[in-house]
Amino acid sequence: MPNLSSPKRVAVIGAGISGAVAAYVLARQDRTVVDVYDPAPGGLCRSRNIEGVDVHLFGPHVLHTNDWTVWRLFNEISPFYAMRATASILTDTGQAVPVPVNASTLMRLCGYGYRDAVRRLFFAQSTPPGADDTVASWGGRILPTRAFDMCVRGYTERMWSCDCEMVPAATLARLPIYPGRQRAYHADRFSGLPVNGWSAWFVDALRDARVFPQLLTPTDIAHAAKDYDAVVYTGRLDYLYDYCLGVLPARGFAHRVEVLRDWPWPSPIMHTPSLADGIRRTNYARLHGFGYGPHIVGIEKPSASENLVYPVLSGEALAAEYTRMLRKDYPRMYPCGRMAEYRYLGIAQCATSALHTCEKIIGKIFALP
Ligand SMILES: Cc1cc2nc3c(=O)[nH]c(=O)nc-3n(C[C@H](O)[C@H](O)[C@H](O)COP(=O)(O)OP(=O)(O)OC[C@H]3O[C@@H](n4cnc5c(N)ncnc54)[C@H](O)[C@@H]3O)c2cc1C
């Protein structure tokens, strides 16, 4: 007869979005004690209040999703306000044009009239990629060359650290195309930011767990995998094994915050590949919808050594090898999140992965013998 009164103990290693959602859901289960380990809860979504503005410390982070369950869960933890970010790209001629590509983009970049731009973009929207298409072959076919080069090529090549010829066209789903003048950076039904800021949202998400501000070593993690009934692991896969098979390649970025004197641009998020000192700028007061306030700006640029958090295609085989080892060595450990799954996940996708992980854990640890 199972002992129904003994609580189950779960460790959550890492409290970014993936770990925080898992900890929140598991801690609300009866007879479950959740211990969270992270020296810096919040992960990539951490923020700090500067002069009344919630400034995201690792670039702009907006929750966007079509999944009502995810939107409701984030709001249950702590409320969000609905907003839509807009973005522009600063071209090589100093023009700011909307991204994702819409009719105005084609009008200003390629000299189209409105009707021709709309027709061209309807064609683009209704032309799906073939099975063998790459971003270069498909994108080059559906968009005028200048619009493709300015708005898609650079972004995709930065994102995947390789030529557009190598990237499967399916990844372009992350870059919507609007046949009218629509301006949302993300097209999903729900989009928003936490009312009290991201860092406060994490405090609320972790309120029912015990939080230990500790970076666990691979040895600590191996012990946890024996001591706890289940472990949710959201750190890097290669770290878990002390990089014994090699370091998983990843693209990195540097982010600094500056107070600028003015903001001459039309959008709170500006892609600025033509400026030497950074490829994206975010004006946080504008992002939050204030038409006034200090220009507290996050400036991002690629880095080979900092924040190596973008999985790249060339690392997938090695990641699969580490995952095989993990499954064999640690049957009670569940990898979850961007670097633990080595997948290019957004906030909502991390939450979905965390919810699936919780379902598996609950099914396993409370299963009757
Ligand atoms: C610049 C940028 C902008 C983005 N903007 C958006 C956006 O607008 N919308 C969107 O949907 N997505 C966005 N994303 C993606 C989003 O950041 C990620 O999907 C999400 O934050 C990943 O969460 P995670 O919990 O998987 O990982 P992380 O946030 O990296 O969290 C992992 C945590 O684990 C901890 N940790 C690691 N190892 C250990 C250990 N051994 N012991 C203890 N703790 C450990 C770390 O300290 C960290 O806090 C953006 C990403 C970047 C880089």
The ligand as a Tripos MOL2 file, in Angstrom:
@<TRIPOS>MOLECULE
LIG
   53    58     1     0     0
SMALL
NO_CHARGES

@<TRIPOS>ATOM
      1 C1         17.5510   39.0940  -26.3760 C.3       1 LIG1
      2 C2         16.3940   38.1390  -26.2240 C.ar      1 LIG1
      3 C3         15.0950   38.6250  -26.3500 C.ar      1 LIG1
      4 C4         14.0180   37.7220  -26.2530 C.ar      1 LIG1
      5 N1         12.7620   38.2160  -26.3780 N.ar      1 LIG1
      6 C5         11.7120   37.3720  -26.2860 C.ar      1 LIG1
      7 C6         10.3780   37.8630  -26.4160 C.ar      1 LIG1
      8 O1         10.1350   39.0700  -26.5800 O.2       1 LIG1
      9 N2          9.3560   36.9670  -26.3380 N.ar      1 LIG1
     10 C7          9.5860   35.6220  -26.1580 C.ar      1 LIG1
     11 O2          8.6260   34.8450  -26.1450 O.2       1 LIG1
     12 N3         10.8390   35.1240  -26.0090 N.ar      1 LIG1
     13 C8         11.9000   35.9720  -26.0510 C.ar      1 LIG1
     14 N4         13.1770   35.4830  -25.8850 N.ar      1 LIG1
     15 C9         13.3530   34.0710  -25.5080 C.3       1 LIG1
     16 C10        13.2590   33.9230  -23.9650 C.3       1 LIG1
     17 O3         14.2590   34.6980  -23.3620 O.3       1 LIG1
     18 C11        13.4780   32.4690  -23.5770 C.3       1 LIG1
     19 O4         12.5580   31.6580  -24.2380 O.3       1 LIG1
     20 C12        13.2850   32.2080  -22.0720 C.3       1 LIG1
     21 O5         13.6690   33.2960  -21.2760 O.3       1 LIG1
     22 C13        14.1110   30.9940  -21.7140 C.3       1 LIG1
     23 O6         13.8040   30.6140  -20.3930 O.3       1 LIG1
     24 P1         14.5240   29.3580  -19.7340 P.3       1 LIG1
     25 O7         13.9690   29.2200  -18.3690 O.co2     1 LIG1
     26 O8         14.4540   28.1760  -20.6250 O.co2     1 LIG1
     27 O9         16.0840   29.7520  -19.6700 O.3       1 LIG1
     28 P2         16.8330   30.9060  -18.8790 P.3       1 LIG1
     29 O10        16.0620   32.1550  -18.8760 O.co2     1 LIG1
     30 O11        18.2110   30.9260  -19.4620 O.co2     1 LIG1
     31 O12        16.8890   30.3680  -17.3880 O.3       1 LIG1
     32 C14        17.7630   29.3640  -16.9640 C.3       1 LIG1
     33 C15        18.0520   29.6330  -15.4820 C.3       1 LIG1
     34 O13        18.7650   28.5000  -14.9630 O.3       1 LIG1
     35 C16        19.7430   28.9640  -14.0630 C.3       1 LIG1
     36 N5         20.7720   27.9190  -13.9870 N.ar      1 LIG1
     37 C17        21.4820   27.3730  -15.0060 C.ar      1 LIG1
     38 N6         22.3060   26.4230  -14.5550 N.ar      1 LIG1
     39 C18        22.1110   26.3510  -13.2170 C.ar      1 LIG1
     40 C19        22.6900   25.5630  -12.1720 C.ar      1 LIG1
     41 N7         23.6380   24.6600  -12.4110 N.pl3     1 LIG1
     42 N8         22.2760   25.7630  -10.8850 N.ar      1 LIG1
     43 C20        21.3140   26.6890  -10.6070 C.ar      1 LIG1
     44 N9         20.7370   27.4650  -11.5630 N.ar      1 LIG1
     45 C21        21.1370   27.2980  -12.8450 C.ar      1 LIG1
     46 C22        20.2250   30.2770  -14.6640 C.3       1 LIG1
     47 O14        20.7810   31.1310  -13.6480 O.3       1 LIG1
     48 C23        18.9300   30.8470  -15.2440 C.3       1 LIG1
     49 O15        18.2800   31.7220  -14.3430 O.3       1 LIG1
     50 C24        14.2590   36.3500  -26.0110 C.ar      1 LIG1
     51 C25        15.5670   35.8780  -25.8700 C.ar      1 LIG1
     52 C26        16.6250   36.7560  -25.9750 C.ar      1 LIG1
     53 C27        18.0160   36.2390  -25.8180 C.3       1 LIG1
@<TRIPOS>BOND
     1     1     2 1
     2     2     3 ar
     3     2    52 ar
     4     3     4 ar
     5     4     5 ar
     6     4    50 ar
     7     5     6 ar
     8     6     7 ar
     9     6    13 1
    10     7     8 2
    11     7     9 ar
    12     9    10 ar
    13    10    11 2
    14    10    12 ar
    15    12    13 ar
    16    13    14 ar
    17    14    15 1
    18    14    50 ar
    19    15    16 1
    20    16    17 1
    21    16    18 1
    22    18    19 1
    23    18    20 1
    24    20    21 1
    25    20    22 1
    26    22    23 1
    27    23    24 1
    28    24    25 2
    29    24    26 1
    30    24    27 1
    31    27    28 1
    32    28    29 2
    33    28    30 1
    34    28    31 1
    35    31    32 1
    36    32    33 1
    37    33    34 1
    38    33    48 1
    39    34    35 1
    40    35    36 1
    41    35    46 1
    42    36    37 ar
    43    36    45 ar
    44    37    38 ar
    45    38    39 ar
    46    39    40 ar
    47    39    45 ar
    48    40    41 1
    49    40    42 ar
    50    42    43 ar
    51    43    44 ar
    52    44    45 ar
    53    46    47 1
    54    46    48 1
    55    48    49 1
    56    50    51 ar
    57    51    52 ar
    58    52    53 1
@<TRIPOS>SUBSTRUCTURE
     1 LIG1         1 GROUP 0 **** ****
